[in-house]
């Protein structure tokens, strides 16, 4: 269940929207077909074991690492390197 503050404006556009995003480093798949949508006001946590791709996902969202597949936007700007 997502709880929103009554003071959080409702914006239709997600601040993070990833569709089928994947990242490979060499021949090793790090992320596979990841789909994620985060709206303003939402709080998201990442949990997982070591080496499961948490840092890689954050690097994709921060536009520090381009995905090797899929598409997405961060703050309305398209991710680079997808296709």
SULLIN-V324304 format. One line per field, one symbol per residue. psi: psi as a letter, one per 40 degrees, with the letter a starting at -180 (. if undefined). A space follows every 50 residues. Layout:
psi = ???
//
This chain:
psi = hhhiieehihhdhidhhhhfhihhhbehhdihfhhhhhiheihhihiiih eeeddddddddefdhiieiaiiihfehiiiei.
//
